[in-house]
Amino acid sequence: MRRRHRPARLPLPLAPLAVLALTFTVALCAGGGSPAIAPAATPRASLTDIENDVMCVSCKEPLAVAQSPQSYAERNYIRTLIAQGETKEQIEQALVAQYGSAVLGKPPAHGFNLTVYLLPPAILMLGVGTLSVVLPRWRRRARQAAVSAAGGPALTPAEARRLDEELARFDG
């Protein structure tokens, strides 16, 4: 008797862990990592580059779309810092010193604000892990239900004859 080659499979308890590990790895790579692993600072900053990353402190809108008097003051302050040759990071630090951390579009990745960065990948991993456990169970139950429905009790000869008579009466 010849053995069929079956592809290698992880044991069922290890499959969700493998899926979770893969999801975590993809989330870290796609998310860009933590702010500590940011690319090197550019020597020259531009107003449009900074406007997208900071907020107007009075109207709580991104500075790029804000039209309040405060937003004009913030833009002028940024232009002054750019003229002094400051980098983007230095300008953002100066804005935080001037207006507080509310000026940043993204919260700093420490303390309670760290949940903003960690919670979405954790929820994604939890969902994938749950689905990797629940879906095989659902499929198994569906197969078992189909087998039990198809394998119902067979008709006796008398029941088969009676069924044929009833069907013939309706066809007729």
RODO-2510 file (C-alpha; in nm, 4 decimals, decimal comma):
residues 172
     n   res          X          Y          Z
     1     m     0,0000     0,0000     0,0000
     2     r     0,1361     0,3357    -0,1020
     3     r     0,1430     0,6245     0,1405
     4     r     0,0182     0,9588     0,0238
     5     h     0,2463     1,2505     0,0897
     6     r     0,0701     1,5030     0,3114
     7     p     0,2008     1,8545     0,3540
     8     a     0,3504     1,9297     0,6923
     9     r     0,1072     2,0940     0,9316
    10     l     0,1517     2,2498     1,2699
    11     p    -0,0275     2,0770     1,5531
    12     l    -0,3608     2,2513     1,6169
    13     p    -0,2590     2,4175     1,9469
    14     l     0,0491     2,5735     1,7821
    15     a    -0,1323     2,7112     1,4757
    16     p    -0,2868     3,0140     1,6548
    17     l     0,0507     3,0984     1,8075
    18     a     0,2156     3,0905     1,4664
    19     v    -0,0566     3,3154     1,3241
    20     l    -0,0160     3,5570     1,6160
    21     a     0,3605     3,5699     1,5713
    22     l     0,3238     3,6360     1,1985
    23     t     0,0622     3,9069     1,2586
    24     f     0,2801     4,0752     1,5207
    25     t     0,5782     4,0748     1,2860
    26     v     0,3755     4,2202     0,9985
    27     a     0,2234     4,4857     1,2277
    28     l     0,5669     4,5959     1,3462
    29     c     0,7059     4,6121     0,9944
    30     a     0,4027     4,7895     0,8456
    31     g     0,3593     5,0268     1,1385
    32     g     0,7049     5,1706     1,0979
    33     g     0,8172     5,0725     1,4448
    34     s     0,8473     5,3140     1,7311
    35     p     0,9339     5,6807     1,7010
    36     a     1,2770     5,5996     1,8491
    37     i     1,3615     5,4198     1,5231
    38     a     1,2834     5,7226     1,3055
    39     p     1,4991     5,8040     1,0047
    40     a     1,7809     6,0554     1,0415
    41     a     1,6781     6,4193     1,0720
    42     t     1,6706     6,6161     0,7502
    43     p     1,8932     6,9231     0,7523
    44     r     1,6244     7,1607     0,6202
    45     a     1,2583     7,1621     0,7210
    46     s     0,9667     7,2978     0,5189
    47     l     0,6462     7,4599     0,6395
    48     t     0,4215     7,2158     0,4521
    49     d     0,6073     6,9201     0,6010
    50     i     0,5627     7,0500     0,9553
    51     e     0,2037     7,1721     0,9069
    52     n     0,0841     6,8161     0,8513
    53     d     0,2318     6,6962     1,1809
    54     v     0,1202     6,9712     1,4195
    55     m    -0,2155     7,1045     1,5351
    56     c    -0,3551     7,4503     1,5894
    57     v    -0,3841     7,4779     1,9673
    58     s    -0,6962     7,6978     1,9598
    59     c    -0,9181     7,5177     1,7071
    60     k    -0,7681     7,1654     1,7481
    61     e    -0,7375     7,1134     1,3713
    62     p    -0,4280     7,0182     1,1741
    63     l    -0,2297     7,3338     1,1119
    64     a    -0,2384     7,2658     0,7375
    65     v    -0,6166     7,3304     0,7274
    66     a    -0,6658     7,5644     1,0247
    67     q    -0,7671     7,9241     0,9473
    68     s    -0,7772     8,0820     1,2933
    69     p    -0,5614     8,3759     1,4052
    70     q    -0,3710     8,1339     1,6303
    71     s    -0,2868     7,9140     1,3300
    72     y    -0,1377     8,2162     1,1511
    73     a     0,0727     8,2918     1,4600
    74     e     0,1938     7,9293     1,4729
    75     r     0,2833     7,9355     1,1027
    76     n     0,4803     8,2594     1,1477
    77     y     0,6646     8,1057     1,4432
    78     i     0,7483     7,7986     1,2314
    79     r     0,8685     8,0207     0,9436
    80     t     1,0957     8,2044     1,1872
    81     l     1,2438     7,8760     1,3105
    82     i     1,2916     7,7525     0,9522
    83     a     1,4724     8,0770     0,8658
    84     q     1,7044     8,0121     1,1612
    85     g     1,7958     7,6751     1,0039
    86     e     1,6247     7,4502     1,2595
    87     t     1,5479     7,0876     1,1697
    88     k     1,1979     6,9448     1,1801
    89     e     1,2603     6,7747     1,5148
    90     q     1,4009     7,0935     1,6657
    91     i     1,1013     7,2909     1,5408
    92     e     0,8596     7,0375     1,6891
    93     q     1,0450     7,0545     2,0215
    94     a     1,0274     7,4350     2,0139
    95     l     0,6532     7,4185     1,9392
    96     v     0,6000     7,1832     2,2341
    97     a     0,8003     7,4181     2,4574
    98     q     0,5959     7,7156     2,3346
    99     y     0,2421     7,5646     2,3170
   100     g     0,2567     7,2355     2,5078
   101     s     0,2211     6,8760     2,3865
   102     a    -0,1297     6,9517     2,2500
   103     v     0,0416     7,1024     1,9449
   104     l     0,1628     6,7596     1,8294
   105     g    -0,0586     6,5724     1,5847
   106     k     0,0609     6,2375     1,7188
   107     p     0,0848     6,1772     2,0913
   108     p     0,4295     6,0925     2,2304
   109     a     0,4871     5,7161     2,2568
   110     h     0,5269     5,6871     2,6337
   111     g     0,3019     5,6559     2,9362
   112     f    -0,0704     5,6203     2,8744
   113     n    -0,0298     5,7488     2,5166
   114     l     0,1593     5,4297     2,4353
   115     t    -0,1781     5,2526     2,4192
   116     v    -0,2540     5,4464     2,0985
   117     y     0,0333     5,2644     1,9316
   118     l     0,0034     4,9232     2,0991
   119     l    -0,3730     4,8681     2,1130
   120     p    -0,4523     4,8399     1,7375
   121     p    -0,1930     4,5658     1,6679
   122     a    -0,2978     4,3869     1,9888
   123     i    -0,6645     4,3918     1,8840
   124     l    -0,5681     4,2705     1,5369
   125     m    -0,3649     3,9825     1,6822
   126     l    -0,6488     3,8937     1,9202
   127     g    -0,8964     3,8872     1,6317
   128     v    -0,6731     3,6723     1,4123
   129     g    -0,6027     3,4368     1,7032
   130     t    -0,9729     3,4059     1,7828
   131     l    -1,0601     3,3379     1,4196
   132     s    -0,7827     3,0795     1,3876
   133     v    -0,9367     2,8893     1,6796
   134     v    -1,3073     2,9418     1,6078
   135     l    -1,3191     2,8915     1,2297
   136     p    -1,1836     2,5330     1,2321
   137     r    -1,4385     2,4446     1,5016
   138     w    -1,7225     2,5914     1,2977
   139     r    -1,6084     2,4053     0,9864
   140     r    -1,5784     2,0810     1,1820
   141     r    -1,9314     2,1219     1,3216
   142     a    -2,0692     2,1999     0,9750
   143     r    -1,9089     1,8845     0,8334
   144     q    -2,0452     1,6753     1,1197
   145     a    -2,3937     1,8214     1,0699
   146     a    -2,3798     1,7477     0,6959
   147     v    -2,2712     1,3890     0,7602
   148     s    -2,5452     1,3303     1,0167
   149     a    -2,8112     1,4872     0,7903
   150     a    -2,7052     1,2789     0,4900
   151     g    -2,6876     0,9566     0,6880
   152     g    -3,0492     0,9604     0,8136
   153     p    -3,2464     0,6366     0,8629
   154     a    -3,3187     0,4398     0,5460
   155     l    -3,6786     0,3817     0,4333
   156     t    -3,8346     0,0431     0,4854
   157     p    -3,9787    -0,1251     0,1740
   158     a    -4,3316    -0,0387     0,2903
   159     e    -4,2408     0,3277     0,3404
   160     a    -4,0688     0,3406     0,0004
   161     r    -4,3791     0,1915    -0,1693
   162     r    -4,6086     0,4385     0,0097
   163     l    -4,3815     0,7317    -0,0881
   164     d    -4,3875     0,6212    -0,4526
   165     e    -4,7698     0,5998    -0,4431
   166     e    -4,8010     0,9475    -0,2913
   167     l    -4,5605     1,0980    -0,5440
   168     a    -4,7413     0,9264    -0,8314
   169     r    -5,0715     1,0702    -0,7091
   170     f    -4,9270     1,4254    -0,7148
   171     d    -4,7612     1,3796    -1,0562
   172     g    -5,0750     1,2480    -1,2113
***
